[in-house]
Amino acid sequence: MTDIDVAIIGAGAAGLSAARTLAAAPLNVAVLEARDRIGGRAHTVPLAGLRLDLGCEWLHSADRNPLVAPIAASGLTIDKTPPPWASPQATPTLTAEERQAYGAAFAAFDERVEVAAREPADRPASDLLEPGAPWNPLLNAFSSYYNGEAFDVVSVKDYAAYDDSEVNWRVVEGYGTGITGLAPQGVRILDGCPVSLLRHDGPRLRLETPKGVVQARAAVICVPTAVLAAGGLRILPELPAKLAAAEGLPLGVADKVFLKLDEPEAFAAESMVYGAPDRTATGAYHLRPLGRPIIEAFFGGAHARALEAEGPGASAAFAIEELVGVYGSGLRSRVSVLAKTAWAFPGPAAPTPTPCPAGPASAPSWPRRWTAGCSSPARPARPMRSRRPTGRGRPGNGRRGRCWRRWGSKTRTSAHPGIRRDERIKGSSPSWPANPGSRSAASPPASAPAALRARGRRPRRGGSG
């Protein structure tokens, strides 16, 4: 049995922030992380000579984001290239005129949301969509990237309350690299050590893990709300109000697919396109982010969950088919799959990043703070009338602070990977890390890339269903 002052459960952005805060205190602090790595949904991986962010990627409201200074001070490179989502490219599936019409529809929707947010009662943002309007599917697709769910589960009040300066930067070496680099020296971090049970009915807290029992004077819980709601981390005696609050903060879904380009010069760097703007089940595609030879595909909400349920290759196959629908069949043989994520269901990755949902003012709730996996963890949202650029079409996957509630029963939760329900494991004292810290026949239109036009490929509209 190990006895410490403070146990921090979870080594995502919130857990590392807590550890960083407590590092200077004269306390015996340890961080217990279920995964075999730290960083949570900030996860950078090296592939094909590139560093890819499988989770959150953008430092939103970067001009006042508290993460910017420490990440820059650590020696990492902050890239200030503006994001492409405000001006999606004109393509055969979204002409310049259609893009303008979409932008106007978005602006009108935003205004209706701002007005409705001042009403006493909250409601789903989908109530503010014009019935039968042609741009509703794309607006819902946008919401799935931005909020992790379509507008029918997005709260009007919290969607309008998000304070967004519209300044968005990236970390060249990877957002995940930046977050893990904030792990403080002198604080023990033990990965592969999920806490299955936390008891608070004795003189000291008792935490049960596969590596033994830990006793602590205090605990800081920094796990996803879905873990608590699913019973992955049980707390006894139970705290019904807190559990109810966690159940009211379900997780959205935002997945990515990374495609490597054989002929990257055929595509404009830092541009984006939609797959099929006439439907919600479509992707947003960031072409050559940071000038790299890749396409980064984004899927969200119910569509992302459906692709995950189809199997491990479904999202990549869907992305390629949609891009073939935009650029022609010549693209098919010139891209290869580098990586893909599956954040909705248990596995190596864990539940997806999510915005904070809203709840009635009278309901018990956790502090409305940006949670781990967000671009600016633990920063309270400050109400403000924000002006989002119309036509934005892709998420910052660092889970911007939009908030949504479970309207009906569309949302899902999943248990934390590596945690078994009702686990009861005792044993010898945990093996602490030796070192503190962690670790077709007609020619394509002129909008198609030149390399594809030269091959006489005709882009097809749409993609696979």
PLY file of the C-alpha trace (Angstrom):
ply
format ascii 1.0
element vertex 465
property float x
property float y
property float z
element edge 463
property int vertex1
property int vertex2
end_header
0.00 0.00 0.00
1.26 3.45 -0.94
0.44 6.53 1.13
0.55 9.99 -0.47
-0.87 13.45 0.06
-2.66 14.02 -3.26
-3.66 11.57 -5.98
-4.48 13.04 -9.38
-6.59 10.63 -11.41
-5.93 11.14 -15.12
-2.96 12.59 -16.97
-4.72 14.50 -19.72
-4.53 18.26 -19.98
-6.53 18.77 -16.79
-4.52 16.26 -14.77
-1.20 17.64 -15.95
-2.42 21.15 -15.17
-3.31 20.07 -11.64
0.08 18.39 -11.26
1.83 21.50 -12.53
-0.03 23.62 -9.98
0.78 21.30 -7.08
4.40 20.70 -8.07
5.62 23.69 -6.08
3.75 22.70 -2.93
5.45 20.68 -0.16
3.23 17.70 -0.92
3.71 14.11 -1.98
1.74 14.08 -5.27
1.21 11.27 -7.76
-0.68 11.12 -11.06
-2.45 7.85 -11.93
-3.16 7.41 -15.65
-5.17 4.54 -17.17
-3.56 4.67 -20.61
0.00 3.75 -21.44
0.75 7.38 -22.26
-0.04 10.82 -20.93
-1.79 13.73 -22.65
-5.32 12.34 -22.93
-6.93 13.55 -26.14
-3.91 15.66 -26.92
-2.04 12.93 -28.77
0.73 13.56 -31.29
2.24 10.62 -33.16
5.23 10.48 -35.54
4.33 8.93 -38.91
6.11 9.10 -42.27
8.40 11.83 -41.01
5.45 13.94 -39.86
4.02 14.70 -36.46
0.25 14.22 -36.59
-2.24 15.33 -33.98
-4.77 12.54 -33.64
-6.75 14.58 -31.15
-6.92 18.29 -30.44
-4.88 20.45 -32.79
-5.72 24.15 -32.61
-4.98 26.69 -29.93
-8.27 28.56 -30.15
-8.56 32.17 -28.99
-4.79 31.97 -29.12
-4.26 35.63 -28.40
-5.45 34.99 -24.87
-5.14 31.21 -24.56
-3.14 30.43 -21.38
-1.46 27.45 -23.04
0.38 29.52 -25.63
2.99 31.03 -23.34
4.15 27.84 -21.58
4.17 25.85 -24.84
6.23 28.55 -26.58
8.52 28.78 -23.54
9.19 25.05 -23.80
10.87 25.66 -27.16
8.08 24.48 -29.45
7.06 26.44 -32.55
3.76 28.33 -32.63
2.44 28.62 -36.20
0.09 31.56 -36.75
-1.12 30.68 -40.26
-4.88 31.39 -40.34
-7.12 28.34 -40.53
-8.86 27.53 -43.85
-12.37 26.93 -42.60
-13.66 30.49 -43.14
-13.22 30.16 -46.92
-13.84 26.64 -48.24
-12.69 26.19 -51.81
-15.15 26.41 -54.69
-15.48 22.89 -56.11
-17.88 21.00 -58.40
-19.83 20.10 -55.24
-19.85 23.64 -53.78
-19.62 26.48 -56.30
-18.58 30.01 -55.39
-22.22 31.12 -55.57
-23.33 28.26 -53.35
-20.59 29.05 -50.90
-21.90 32.61 -50.61
-25.44 31.33 -50.09
-24.23 28.98 -47.37
-22.40 31.82 -45.67
-25.54 33.96 -45.71
-27.59 31.10 -44.26
-24.99 30.62 -41.53
-24.98 34.32 -40.66
-28.79 34.37 -40.43
-28.74 31.25 -38.23
-26.15 32.83 -35.95
-28.29 35.93 -35.52
-31.31 33.83 -34.59
-29.22 31.95 -32.04
-27.99 35.19 -30.47
-31.57 36.44 -30.09
-32.87 33.12 -28.72
-30.03 32.92 -26.20
-31.43 35.96 -24.43
-34.75 34.20 -23.81
-35.31 32.67 -20.35
-35.62 29.05 -21.51
-32.92 27.02 -23.21
-33.60 24.78 -26.20
-31.76 22.85 -28.91
-30.15 25.02 -31.57
-31.88 22.99 -34.30
-35.08 24.87 -33.38
-33.49 27.92 -35.03
-32.89 26.22 -38.40
-35.34 27.27 -41.13
-37.64 24.30 -41.80
-36.71 22.66 -45.09
-33.91 25.13 -45.86
-31.36 23.69 -48.35
-28.35 24.50 -46.18
-29.58 22.74 -43.04
-27.67 19.51 -43.79
-24.38 21.37 -44.14
-25.05 23.46 -41.05
-25.59 20.26 -39.10
-22.43 18.80 -40.62
-20.56 21.88 -39.42
-21.97 21.40 -35.95
-20.83 17.79 -35.92
-17.24 18.89 -36.55
-17.45 21.88 -34.25
-19.54 20.50 -31.40
-19.22 16.75 -31.85
-22.98 16.51 -32.46
-25.60 17.96 -34.82
-27.54 21.01 -33.70
-30.44 18.97 -32.32
-28.35 18.23 -29.22
-26.65 21.62 -28.97
-27.76 24.08 -26.31
-28.67 27.53 -27.65
-27.50 29.34 -24.54
-24.08 27.79 -24.25
-23.45 27.82 -27.99
-24.04 31.58 -27.95
-22.06 32.11 -24.74
-18.74 30.78 -25.98
-16.16 33.54 -26.06
-14.14 33.15 -29.26
-11.56 35.72 -30.32
-11.29 34.00 -33.75
-7.51 33.79 -33.44
-6.36 30.20 -34.04
-2.77 28.94 -33.97
-1.06 25.55 -34.06
1.97 23.88 -32.56
4.22 22.74 -35.40
5.67 19.88 -33.38
2.16 18.85 -32.31
-0.42 19.94 -29.80
0.04 16.66 -27.96
3.75 17.32 -27.77
2.99 20.66 -26.21
0.64 19.23 -23.61
2.87 16.35 -22.57
5.78 18.76 -22.35
3.94 20.57 -19.57
4.25 17.57 -17.24
6.10 18.93 -14.21
9.36 17.58 -12.92
9.25 16.14 -9.44
5.73 14.72 -9.68
5.41 10.97 -10.07
3.28 9.92 -13.04
2.28 6.28 -13.28
0.72 5.20 -16.57
-1.11 1.94 -17.16
-2.67 2.44 -13.73
-6.46 2.94 -13.94
-8.27 3.68 -10.72
-11.35 1.46 -10.54
-12.65 2.46 -7.12
-12.28 5.51 -4.91
-13.55 5.17 -1.34
-14.00 8.23 0.85
-15.57 6.70 3.98
-12.41 6.40 6.03
-9.81 8.70 7.52
-7.98 8.68 4.19
-9.11 8.16 0.62
-8.55 4.67 -0.71
-7.87 4.20 -4.44
-7.84 0.70 -5.91
-5.65 0.11 -8.98
-4.23 -2.96 -10.76
-0.87 -2.09 -9.21
-2.08 -1.90 -5.67
-3.98 0.26 -3.24
-3.13 3.94 -2.85
-4.15 5.97 0.17
-4.32 9.75 -0.09
-5.40 12.76 1.88
-7.07 14.25 -1.22
-7.82 13.34 -4.83
-8.24 15.43 -7.97
-10.47 13.63 -10.49
-9.51 14.49 -14.08
-11.19 11.73 -16.07
-13.82 12.14 -18.82
-17.37 12.48 -17.58
-18.28 9.36 -19.59
-15.95 7.32 -17.40
-17.83 8.41 -14.30
-21.26 7.99 -15.93
-20.40 4.45 -17.12
-19.02 3.39 -13.75
-15.46 3.05 -14.98
-14.36 4.93 -11.89
-16.69 4.15 -9.00
-16.90 6.43 -6.01
-18.17 5.02 -2.71
-20.13 6.14 -0.84
-21.86 7.36 -3.96
-22.27 11.04 -4.76
-25.62 11.07 -6.63
-25.59 14.76 -7.52
-22.11 14.56 -8.99
-22.93 11.37 -10.88
-26.08 12.97 -12.29
-24.03 15.97 -13.39
-21.53 13.68 -15.14
-24.36 11.85 -16.88
-25.58 15.25 -18.11
-22.18 15.96 -19.68
-21.96 13.27 -22.39
-19.19 13.10 -24.92
-19.43 14.16 -28.56
-17.46 12.54 -31.36
-14.85 14.05 -33.65
-12.72 11.68 -35.73
-9.91 12.21 -38.21
-8.38 10.40 -41.17
-4.94 11.34 -42.49
-4.25 10.65 -46.17
-0.77 10.95 -47.67
-0.56 12.64 -51.09
1.78 11.30 -53.75
1.59 14.60 -55.67
0.98 17.27 -53.04
1.91 20.13 -55.36
-1.40 19.56 -57.20
-3.27 20.95 -54.19
-3.17 24.39 -52.64
-1.71 24.38 -49.16
-3.93 25.36 -46.25
-7.20 25.03 -48.15
-10.33 23.02 -47.45
-13.27 21.42 -49.22
-16.50 19.69 -48.24
-17.30 16.24 -49.54
-21.04 16.46 -50.22
-22.57 19.74 -48.97
-26.12 18.49 -49.51
-25.98 16.05 -46.60
-24.99 15.97 -42.97
-23.11 12.69 -43.27
-20.13 14.26 -45.03
-16.57 15.17 -44.25
-14.55 18.37 -44.15
-11.11 18.06 -45.74
-8.13 20.21 -44.82
-5.67 20.11 -47.71
-1.97 20.23 -46.95
-2.07 21.62 -43.41
1.18 23.40 -42.58
2.18 22.73 -46.20
2.55 19.02 -45.50
1.85 16.35 -48.14
-1.37 15.18 -46.50
-5.14 15.66 -46.43
-6.72 15.74 -42.99
-10.34 14.54 -43.01
-12.83 15.35 -40.26
-16.03 13.51 -39.32
-18.26 14.23 -36.36
-21.33 13.25 -34.42
-23.63 10.46 -35.52
-21.76 10.08 -38.82
-18.45 9.51 -37.06
-20.03 6.92 -34.78
-21.62 5.15 -37.76
-18.27 4.96 -39.56
-16.62 3.56 -36.45
-19.35 0.94 -36.15
-18.78 -0.16 -39.77
-15.24 -1.20 -38.98
-11.67 0.07 -38.88
-11.36 0.86 -42.59
-14.73 2.56 -43.11
-13.77 6.15 -42.36
-10.73 6.10 -44.66
-12.71 4.47 -47.47
-15.46 7.06 -47.07
-12.97 9.93 -47.14
-11.33 8.68 -50.32
-14.68 8.19 -52.06
-15.83 11.69 -51.16
-12.58 13.20 -52.42
-12.91 11.21 -55.64
-16.34 12.78 -55.95
-14.71 16.21 -55.79
-11.48 15.68 -57.74
-12.05 12.62 -59.93
-11.00 8.99 -59.90
-7.39 9.93 -60.60
-7.06 10.76 -56.94
-7.78 7.24 -55.78
-4.40 5.80 -56.72
-2.51 8.83 -55.45
-3.44 8.79 -51.81
-2.64 6.34 -49.06
-3.92 6.07 -45.52
-1.52 7.25 -42.83
-3.71 7.19 -39.75
-7.29 7.30 -38.53
-8.95 7.74 -35.17
-11.88 6.11 -33.42
-12.59 8.14 -30.32
-16.20 7.08 -29.72
-15.66 3.51 -28.60
-13.22 1.89 -26.16
-9.81 1.13 -27.61
-6.30 2.52 -27.77
-7.56 6.05 -28.16
-10.37 6.62 -25.58
-13.51 8.75 -25.72
-13.55 11.80 -27.94
-12.93 15.41 -27.06
-16.13 17.26 -26.33
-17.61 20.63 -25.55
-19.18 21.24 -22.17
-22.93 20.62 -22.21
-25.39 22.95 -20.60
-27.92 22.18 -17.94
-30.75 23.96 -16.23
-29.49 26.53 -13.76
-31.19 24.63 -10.95
-29.55 21.31 -11.80
-26.38 20.17 -10.04
-23.45 20.76 -12.29
-19.71 20.72 -12.46
-18.06 24.10 -12.94
-18.55 25.15 -16.56
-14.92 25.02 -17.53
-13.20 23.87 -20.68
-12.39 20.27 -19.97
-9.35 18.13 -20.71
-8.87 17.80 -24.41
-10.06 21.33 -25.06
-7.76 23.92 -26.50
-7.72 25.93 -23.32
-8.23 23.58 -20.39
-9.72 24.84 -17.17
-10.46 28.30 -18.56
-13.97 29.47 -17.65
-16.17 30.50 -20.55
-17.11 34.18 -20.43
-20.39 35.17 -22.10
-19.93 37.38 -25.13
-21.62 37.93 -28.48
-19.11 36.33 -30.76
-19.04 36.72 -34.52
-17.97 33.47 -36.13
-16.82 33.78 -39.75
-19.52 32.46 -42.03
-18.64 29.42 -44.06
-16.37 27.88 -41.43
-16.38 24.24 -42.14
-13.99 22.23 -40.09
-13.36 21.66 -36.45
-10.35 22.64 -34.45
-10.63 19.18 -32.87
-9.22 20.63 -29.73
-12.87 20.71 -28.97
-13.85 24.32 -28.93
-15.94 25.34 -25.97
-19.38 24.99 -27.52
-21.78 23.38 -25.14
-24.54 20.89 -25.74
-26.92 18.77 -23.73
-28.51 15.42 -24.29
-31.83 16.32 -25.98
-33.54 12.93 -26.16
-31.25 9.92 -26.29
-28.94 10.43 -29.26
-25.69 10.73 -27.39
-23.60 7.84 -26.19
-20.98 7.27 -23.61
-18.26 4.68 -23.43
-16.11 3.22 -20.71
-12.53 4.29 -20.36
-10.14 1.87 -22.13
-8.31 -0.32 -19.70
-10.90 0.09 -16.95
-13.20 -2.77 -16.06
-16.52 -2.10 -14.36
-16.59 -3.05 -10.67
-12.95 -3.97 -10.68
-11.57 -5.02 -7.31
-7.81 -5.47 -7.49
-5.49 -5.42 -4.55
-1.85 -6.23 -4.40
1.55 -4.91 -3.55
2.45 -1.27 -3.66
2.45 0.32 -7.12
5.70 0.23 -9.00
6.38 3.93 -9.30
8.40 5.20 -12.26
12.09 5.33 -11.59
12.23 8.93 -12.77
9.63 11.56 -11.92
7.63 12.89 -14.87
6.23 10.91 -17.83
6.84 10.24 -20.56
-13.92 9.00 -66.88
-14.05 10.35 -70.28
-14.75 14.08 -70.13
-12.21 16.51 -68.79
-12.52 17.69 -65.20
-13.46 21.29 -64.46
-10.80 23.92 -63.97
-11.20 23.70 -60.20
-9.65 20.23 -60.13
-5.90 20.00 -59.46
-3.82 20.27 -62.63
-2.24 16.86 -62.13
-5.67 15.26 -62.26
-6.99 17.40 -65.14
-3.99 16.35 -67.21
-5.08 12.74 -66.87
-8.58 13.46 -68.24
-10.38 12.42 -65.08
-13.87 13.69 -64.45
-14.81 14.42 -60.87
-17.93 12.72 -59.70
-20.44 14.37 -57.43
-21.07 13.01 -54.00
-19.44 9.97 -52.52
-20.33 6.75 -50.79
-23.29 6.85 -48.46
0 1
1 2
2 3
3 4
4 5
5 6
6 7
7 8
8 9
9 10
10 11
11 12
12 13
13 14
14 15
15 16
16 17
17 18
18 19
19 20
20 21
21 22
22 23
23 24
24 25
25 26
26 27
27 28
28 29
29 30
30 31
31 32
32 33
33 34
34 35
35 36
36 37
37 38
38 39
39 40
40 41
41 42
42 43
43 44
44 45
45 46
46 47
47 48
48 49
49 50
50 51
51 52
52 53
53 54
54 55
55 56
56 57
57 58
58 59
59 60
60 61
61 62
62 63
63 64
64 65
65 66
66 67
67 68
68 69
69 70
70 71
71 72
72 73
73 74
74 75
75 76
76 77
77 78
78 79
79 80
80 81
81 82
82 83
83 84
84 85
85 86
86 87
87 88
88 89
89 90
90 91
91 92
92 93
93 94
94 95
95 96
96 97
97 98
98 99
99 100
100 101
101 102
102 103
103 104
104 105
105 106
106 107
107 108
108 109
109 110
110 111
111 112
112 113
113 114
114 115
115 116
116 117
117 118
118 119
119 120
120 121
121 122
122 123
123 124
124 125
125 126
126 127
127 128
128 129
129 130
130 131
131 132
132 133
133 134
134 135
135 136
136 137
137 138
138 139
139 140
140 141
141 142
142 143
143 144
144 145
145 146
146 147
147 148
148 149
149 150
150 151
151 152
152 153
153 154
154 155
155 156
156 157
157 158
158 159
159 160
160 161
161 162
162 163
163 164
164 165
165 166
166 167
167 168
168 169
169 170
170 171
171 172
172 173
173 174
174 175
175 176
176 177
177 178
178 179
179 180
180 181
181 182
182 183
183 184
184 185
185 186
186 187
187 188
188 189
189 190
190 191
191 192
192 193
193 194
194 195
195 196
196 197
197 198
198 199
199 200
200 201
201 202
202 203
203 204
204 205
205 206
206 207
207 208
208 209
209 210
210 211
211 212
212 213
213 214
214 215
215 216
216 217
217 218
218 219
219 220
220 221
221 222
222 223
223 224
224 225
225 226
226 227
227 228
228 229
229 230
230 231
231 232
232 233
233 234
234 235
235 236
236 237
237 238
238 239
239 240
240 241
241 242
242 243
243 244
244 245
245 246
246 247
247 248
248 249
249 250
250 251
251 252
252 253
253 254
254 255
255 256
256 257
257 258
258 259
259 260
260 261
261 262
262 263
263 264
264 265
265 266
266 267
267 268
268 269
269 270
270 271
271 272
272 273
273 274
274 275
275 276
276 277
277 278
278 279
279 280
280 281
281 282
282 283
283 284
284 285
285 286
286 287
287 288
288 289
289 290
290 291
291 292
292 293
293 294
294 295
295 296
296 297
297 298
298 299
299 300
300 301
301 302
302 303
303 304
304 305
305 306
306 307
307 308
308 309
309 310
310 311
311 312
312 313
313 314
314 315
315 316
316 317
317 318
318 319
319 320
320 321
321 322
322 323
323 324
324 325
325 326
326 327
327 328
328 329
329 330
330 331
331 332
332 333
333 334
334 335
335 336
336 337
337 338
338 339
339 340
340 341
341 342
342 343
343 344
344 345
345 346
346 347
347 348
348 349
349 350
350 351
351 352
352 353
353 354
354 355
355 356
356 357
357 358
358 359
359 360
360 361
361 362
362 363
363 364
364 365
365 366
366 367
367 368
368 369
369 370
370 371
371 372
372 373
373 374
374 375
375 376
376 377
377 378
378 379
379 380
380 381
381 382
382 383
383 384
384 385
385 386
386 387
387 388
388 389
389 390
390 391
391 392
392 393
393 394
394 395
395 396
396 397
397 398
398 399
399 400
400 401
401 402
402 403
403 404
404 405
405 406
406 407
407 408
408 409
409 410
410 411
411 412
412 413
413 414
414 415
415 416
416 417
417 418
418 419
419 420
420 421
421 422
422 423
423 424
424 425
425 426
426 427
427 428
428 429
429 430
430 431
431 432
432 433
433 434
434 435
435 436
436 437
437 438
439 440
440 441
441 442
442 443
443 444
444 445
445 446
446 447
447 448
448 449
449 450
450 451
451 452
452 453
453 454
454 455
455 456
456 457
457 458
458 459
459 460
460 461
461 462
462 463
463 464
